[in-house]
């Protein structure tokens, strides 16, 4: 196995964090389950724990709670699920 300069590894890790933060600021991307899965995986892989006391988590929870639940009227036809017809 070869050795990689620690400064290079730190630079790569910092760029990954910057990309994730940039994605969380994007209005569409931050609601994309695939992107959020990448964020959770990054946190898990790096043993980073998030709790309700973590700065910003309470605000994020309020934002999620205040968003309306979407209604998919195009999936319903005559009171039945159109995918079963």
C-alpha positions in Angstrom: 0.0 0.0 0.0 1.2 3.5 -0.7 1.1 6.6 1.4 -0.9 9.7 0.5 0.1 13.1 1.8 -2.1 14.0 4.7 -2.6 17.5 3.4 -4.0 16.1 0.1 -6.4 13.9 2.0 -7.6 16.8 4.1 -8.1 18.9 1.0 -10.2 16.2 -0.6 -12.3 15.8 2.6 -12.8 19.5 2.8 -14.0 19.6 -0.8 -16.4 16.8 -0.1 -17.8 18.7 2.9 -18.1 21.9 0.8 -20.0 20.0 -1.9 -22.4 18.6 0.6 -23.0 22.0 2.2 -23.5 23.6 -1.2 -26.1 20.9 -2.0 -27.9 21.5 1.3 -28.3 25.1 0.3 -29.8 24.3 -3.0 -33.7 24.5 -2.7 -34.4 21.4 -4.8 -31.4 19.3 -4.0 -31.8 19.5 -0.3 -35.2 17.8 -0.6 -34.0 15.1 -2.9 -33.9 11.8 -0.9 -31.0 10.5 -2.9 -28.9 13.5 -2.0 -29.9 13.4 1.6 -29.0 9.7 1.7 -25.5 10.7 0.6 -25.3 13.3 3.4 -26.4 10.7 6.0 -23.9 8.2 4.6 -21.1 10.8 4.9 -22.1 11.5 8.5 -22.3 7.8 9.3 -19.0 6.9 7.5 -17.2 9.6 9.5 -18.8 8.8 12.8 -20.5 12.3 13.0 -23.5 12.4 15.2 -26.4 14.8 14.8 -28.9 15.3 17.7 -31.8 17.6 18.3 -29.3 19.8 20.2 -27.1 20.2 17.1 -27.1 23.8 15.9 -29.6 24.1 13.0 -31.4 20.9 13.5 -34.3 22.5 15.4 -34.7 25.0 12.5 -34.6 22.3 9.9 -37.2 20.3 11.8 -39.5 23.4 11.9 -39.1 23.8 8.2 -39.9 20.2 7.4 -43.0 20.3 9.7 -44.3 23.5 8.2 -44.2 22.2 4.6 -47.5 20.9 3.3 -47.9 17.3 2.5 -48.1 16.9 -1.3 -51.3 15.6 -2.9 -50.8 13.5 -6.0 -54.2 13.9 -7.7 -52.9 12.5 -11.0 -52.6 9.1 -9.3 -56.2 8.9 -8.3 -59.0 8.2 -10.7 -62.6 7.9 -9.5 -61.5 7.4 -5.9 -59.2 4.5 -6.8 -55.5 4.2 -7.3 -54.9 4.6 -11.1 -51.9 2.3 -10.9 -54.2 -0.7 -10.1 -56.4 -0.2 -13.2 
